[in-house]
């Protein structure tokens, strides 16, 4: 049984301001819950539908969740009504937002970071975090105007990657200082840019991606040291922002192998 | 003013069965409406909010739409209520679904096609169509179980690419015959596959991508001639389906330059 106070907390955590005040977020879906259960993130409690017991994967997840936190049973329709994503797959976990700051990003000789400027679609931001993780970026930095990284839809689309690398919110001026101190060259994707060239790629690259419709704001565009183009022989004018950034992150990861 | 029959038609077109019966679809948003207005696709009518007149881009769009079809004015809140996407940006067009069959896919000496197997997320399918177009694929083929290519959210995410290349629904057996007749090697993305190698890539490749959660069905997995892996030095287990396919389509397009 779920208490009214748990229910009210979950409803509150659908709102960015409440998440920030409480330092908590919602993680929904089997894959995300598995990754969260295996992470070092502090778990507050979980809700699980009885249907989760029906599969070996579901039973494994329940076992590990129960070792780490209180698991309350809730019928699937009620769980779906409470959830922020469309298909919570019978599991919802309330957990503490990991603290993250620029100082926590571990920079090596060759490092990439991804900077998001006013990326507003939760699916796109989640995909960007997932690709940054897949291609070994040291961190993801969110400038003001981005959707909250701890929005349940972002966490879901990131498929566990939110728990693997620092996802840091920063102001533009502190970011610029940090990037300059650590010798990052700042790249922006642009149709008018130079084609990607592995031989001319520096060891430290910060890739900035902009808003889905409007692109980079003038103040972030002004920071770009190198505009880079992905060659497209077809008719589409541009790529989805998550796809464009993922291709550049992939190419950068290949160069640094 | 909008007649009740127009309104009912738009509501009907939110449903796949009604779109198929009537052979019509909804296109929403400025970019998609622009691409549609510049295509050869038959337009039935358009709705435009007065706010569209406020920008040069909006006025240009209105001018070209008016040359091609009847444009009805509708206030923004009413237009948003009727629309299938969250932000129709003041414009909605009703148009005829282009007829498309495997025979319409123009194959050249070196050709790529993208095959989607049970891709169910509209945003992912739209992104896949957009990337296939960007990287010069000859067509996109949808197997049963995919979301409808003419769903308004798919059309929106495809950003006009739906009007650039054939998007064909096909049964598995007819697809297999067609691919074999034309000498396509069938590729599937897989974590256990071979790393991508441009030197070992044949001239004609059909890339098959599967469902977001479940991957390829056993009957499509059995068709794969070559499992290909995207190297990921980071911690994420896998990529978003749209991202993974886009990276492979990009690499294939580079090889064929």
Interface residues (C-beta under 8 A of the other chain):
Chain A: X123 X127 X130 X131 X132 X133 X134 X135 X136 X137 X157 X159 X160 X161 X164 X165 X230 X231 X232 X233 X234 X235 X236 X237 X238 X239 X240 X242 X243 X246 X247 X250 X253 X254 X256 X257
Chain B: X123 X127 X130 X131 X132 X133 X134 X135 X136 X137 X157 X159 X160 X161 X164 X165 X230 X231 X232 X233 X234 X235 X236 X237 X238 X239 X240 X242 X243 X246 X247 X250 X253 X254 X256 X257
